[in-house]
Amino acid sequence: MIAGLLLAAGGGRRLGGRPKALLEHRGRLLVEHAVAALREAGCGVVHVVLGAAADTVRERAALPGCVLVDNPAWEQGMGSSLRAGLESLAGTGAGAALVSLVDQPGIGAAAIARVAAAYRGADSLAAASYAGERGHPVLLGSDRWAEVAAGAQGDRGARTYLRAHEHEIDLVPCGDVARPYDIDTEADLGLLE
């Protein structure tokens, strides 16, 4: 089983403190859009890491069947959310976590499914690539979770681990089915529909 792991805890500091999970895209919240993409790609289990405005996300977002994981240390950056998410998956029997970011609505089910198809076992390591550059989503086999979590600090997430294991990553070209932009600043809000 491949579990979806959506990191959706950020506070949108560069968006004037507007949590990204609560931004709207195509008539629904970004968090709902991202969960739907993970489910459509075949993730039967989806864990969503919440932080900023977690109570409001719980009230406003329709996330049935998702495991909602609180990250009280969300202000420390993406690394703390990745750690919280991987910890929440321990003991679930998942062979891998497919890690996706809430602020990348241009990455949909087609790209996620391609990366999921790279799963070969508990030591799998794969990532989408765009014009030859590694991006999201990232597939982390369960045998790698402890080491990934140990190195997840600040806003680096799994970046340090992935750099150290670059030769082991199965890069999956996704540029033809996804656009890997981030919604980080006020200027980026124009990318939302």
Secondary structure, DSSP 4 states (H G I P E B T S, - for coil): -EEEEEEE----GGGTS--GGG-EETTEEHHHHHHHHHHHTT-S-EEEEE-TTHHHHHHH---TTPEEEE-TTGGG-HHHHHHHHHHHHTTS--SEEEEEETT-TT--HHHHHHHHTT--STT-EEEEEETTEEEEEEEEEGGGHHHHHHH--GGGTTHHHHHHTGGG-EEEE-TTT-------SGGGGGG--
